[in-house]
Amino acid sequence: DRLEDRGWIRRQRRADNRRVVDVAISENGLALLKQLGPGVRDCHHRQLGHLAPQQLQQLVALLEQARSALEPEQTDAQG
């Protein structure tokens, strides 16, 4: 609700199924992401820029393992 109130996303219920809500980022949301992008990249570089590429790959693999323990198992073809 707050993202929509701030104009960063748009929500619309489908006419054929009112239970489904389509959500899309708005032009204002895209502008905000463009504005924030360089600062986020700089922060990541300060946090992780000293790591070698192999170390970054290891970190990604470990984070994926940690996250997978919290995700429900995929039982259908849609993922």
Backbone as CSV, one residue per row, in Angstrom:
resi,resn,N_x,N_y,N_z,CA_x,CA_y,CA_z,C_x,C_y,C_z
1,ASP,0.816,-1.194,0.000,0.000,0.000,0.000,0.865,1.265,0.000
2,ARG,1.942,1.234,0.805,2.785,2.426,0.879,3.505,2.689,-0.438
3,LEU,3.932,1.626,-1.119,4.585,1.816,-2.418,3.626,2.449,-3.419
4,GLU,2.390,2.002,-3.390,1.384,2.572,-4.283,1.046,4.010,-3.869
5,ASP,0.933,4.259,-2.563,0.641,5.606,-2.082,1.727,6.600,-2.504
6,ARG,2.950,6.129,-2.571,4.070,6.999,-2.962,4.229,7.094,-4.476
7,GLY,3.421,6.345,-5.205,3.463,6.417,-6.657,4.565,5.602,-7.298
8,TRP,5.103,4.622,-6.569,6.215,3.831,-7.088,5.766,2.576,-7.823
9,ILE,4.542,2.125,-7.566,3.987,0.963,-8.256,2.559,1.259,-8.663
10,ARG,2.062,0.420,-9.586,0.648,0.460,-9.974,0.079,-0.929,-9.739
11,ARG,-1.132,-0.978,-9.185,-1.826,-2.256,-8.989,-3.148,-2.207,-9.736
12,GLN,-3.500,-3.362,-10.313,-4.769,-3.450,-11.011,-5.303,-4.869,-10.878
13,ARG,-6.563,-4.961,-10.492,-7.208,-6.271,-10.407,-7.671,-6.682,-11.793
14,ARG,-7.542,-7.961,-12.093,-7.980,-8.479,-13.383,-9.501,-8.572,-13.421
15,ALA,-10.058,-8.196,-14.544,-11.508,-8.229,-14.698,-12.037,-9.662,-14.689
16,ASP,-11.253,-10.600,-15.236,-11.706,-11.992,-15.317,-11.509,-12.762,-14.018
17,ASN,-10.714,-12.223,-13.097,-10.480,-12.891,-11.819,-10.048,-11.825,-10.812
18,ARG,-10.975,-11.332,-10.046,-10.706,-10.228,-9.120,-9.726,-10.602,-8.006
19,ARG,-9.468,-11.894,-7.833,-8.491,-12.310,-6.816,-7.060,-12.049,-7.258
20,VAL,-6.849,-11.913,-8.555,-5.508,-11.696,-9.103,-5.254,-10.198,-9.200
21,VAL,-4.107,-9.778,-8.687,-3.715,-8.373,-8.746,-2.412,-8.284,-9.525
22,ASP,-2.440,-7.545,-10.632,-1.221,-7.290,-11.399,-0.524,-6.083,-10.799
23,VAL,0.784,-6.211,-10.595,1.577,-5.135,-10.010,2.696,-4.795,-10.979
24,ALA,2.902,-3.505,-11.214,3.972,-3.057,-12.108,4.640,-1.834,-11.501
25,ILE,5.918,-1.700,-11.768,6.634,-0.517,-11.300,6.214,0.666,-12.171
26,SER,6.032,1.810,-11.549,5.595,3.011,-12.257,6.809,3.782,-12.779
27,GLU,6.551,4.802,-13.561,7.631,5.670,-14.045,8.359,6.317,-12.865
28,ASN,7.599,6.723,-11.841,8.227,7.302,-10.638,9.104,6.271,-9.944
29,GLY,8.656,5.021,-9.905,9.446,3.949,-9.306,10.726,3.705,-10.070
30,LEU,10.640,3.695,-11.391,11.839,3.521,-12.220,12.818,4.669,-12.010
31,ALA,12.306,5.874,-11.901,13.171,7.029,-11.664,13.876,6.916,-10.320
32,LEU,13.145,6.448,-9.311,13.756,6.272,-7.991,14.862,5.223,-8.039
33,LEU,14.602,4.097,-8.715,15.632,3.057,-8.837,16.868,3.584,-9.556
34,LYS,16.654,4.371,-10.599,17.782,4.953,-11.330,18.588,5.875,-10.428
35,GLN,17.892,6.622,-9.589,18.554,7.537,-8.657,19.335,6.774,-7.585
36,LEU,18.766,5.684,-7.075,19.394,4.933,-5.991,20.504,3.993,-6.470
37,GLY,20.465,3.603,-7.730,21.398,2.603,-8.261,22.865,2.862,-7.967
38,PRO,23.387,4.040,-8.302,24.818,4.279,-8.058,25.206,4.148,-6.587
39,GLY,24.377,4.628,-5.682,24.684,4.509,-4.256,24.696,3.075,-3.781
40,VAL,23.759,2.266,-4.285,23.712,0.844,-3.917,24.950,0.135,-4.454
41,ARG,25.319,0.431,-5.712,26.524,-0.195,-6.282,27.771,0.197,-5.496
42,ASP,27.869,1.472,-5.110,29.021,1.919,-4.315,29.080,1.198,-2.971
43,CYS,27.929,1.032,-2.347,27.867,0.324,-1.062,28.337,-1.120,-1.221
44,HIS,27.847,-1.799,-2.253,28.270,-3.180,-2.494,29.766,-3.254,-2.771
45,HIS,30.287,-2.295,-3.505,31.719,-2.299,-3.793,32.540,-2.110,-2.519
46,ARG,32.068,-1.211,-1.630,32.780,-1.017,-0.360,32.734,-2.284,0.502
47,GLN,31.588,-2.985,0.472,31.431,-4.174,1.302,32.179,-5.374,0.741
48,LEU,32.161,-5.529,-0.592,32.643,-6.776,-1.193,33.745,-6.587,-2.227
49,GLY,34.123,-5.367,-2.507,35.098,-5.098,-3.557,36.473,-5.671,-3.305
50,HIS,36.794,-5.968,-2.071,38.109,-6.516,-1.743,38.194,-8.026,-1.990
51,LEU,37.058,-8.660,-2.249,37.045,-10.105,-2.468,37.413,-10.435,-3.911
52,ALA,38.142,-11.527,-4.067,38.507,-12.017,-5.396,37.278,-12.643,-6.057
53,PRO,37.257,-12.711,-7.388,36.106,-13.308,-8.075,35.737,-14.703,-7.555
54,GLN,36.722,-15.532,-7.256,36.436,-16.878,-6.740,35.766,-16.796,-5.368
55,GLN,36.204,-15.866,-4.535,35.586,-15.690,-3.225,34.139,-15.221,-3.354
56,LEU,33.881,-14.328,-4.319,32.511,-13.869,-4.554,31.620,-15.020,-5.004
57,GLN,32.139,-15.883,-5.855,31.372,-17.052,-6.297,31.065,-17.967,-5.122
58,GLN,32.032,-18.161,-4.226,31.810,-18.973,-3.030,30.737,-18.347,-2.143
59,LEU,30.793,-17.031,-1.991,29.810,-16.324,-1.179,28.409,-16.497,-1.759
60,VAL,28.280,-16.351,-3.066,26.984,-16.520,-3.721,26.461,-17.932,-3.490
61,ALA,27.335,-18.934,-3.649,26.924,-20.326,-3.449,26.457,-20.562,-2.015
62,LEU,27.164,-20.016,-1.049,26.780,-20.174,0.349,25.446,-19.479,0.647
63,LEU,25.259,-18.298,0.093,23.994,-17.585,0.308,22.829,-18.332,-0.333
64,GLU,23.060,-18.918,-1.504,22.011,-19.709,-2.148,21.654,-20.926,-1.295
65,GLN,22.659,-21.576,-0.712,22.394,-22.715,0.172,21.592,-22.281,1.384
66,ALA,21.964,-21.178,1.982,21.259,-20.687,3.170,19.808,-20.348,2.823
67,ARG,19.600,-19.704,1.685,18.252,-19.321,1.274,17.400,-20.539,0.933
68,SER,17.995,-21.551,0.325,17.226,-22.719,-0.118,16.592,-23.459,1.054
69,ALA,17.183,-23.367,2.216,16.626,-24.038,3.386,15.305,-23.395,3.817
70,LEU,15.070,-22.161,3.416,13.862,-21.442,3.813,12.791,-21.429,2.734
71,GLU,13.119,-21.909,1.544,12.166,-21.878,0.437,11.404,-23.189,0.359
72,PRO,10.126,-23.100,0.017,9.357,-24.343,-0.145,9.872,-25.129,-1.340
73,GLU,9.730,-26.443,-1.270,10.174,-27.281,-2.372,9.271,-27.048,-3.575
74,GLN,9.873,-27.070,-4.754,9.130,-26.877,-5.996,8.559,-28.223,-6.425
75,THR,7.241,-28.292,-6.565,6.620,-29.561,-6.926,5.978,-29.532,-8.305
76,ASP,5.861,-28.328,-8.902,5.238,-28.274,-10.227,6.219,-27.662,-11.222
77,ALA,5.861,-27.715,-12.488,6.741,-27.261,-13.546,6.868,-25.746,-13.597
78,GLN,5.985,-25.020,-12.940,6.052,-23.563,-12.992,7.084,-22.990,-12.031
79,GLY,7.582,-23.751,-11.093,8.624,-23.290,-10.204,8.092,-22.495,-9.117
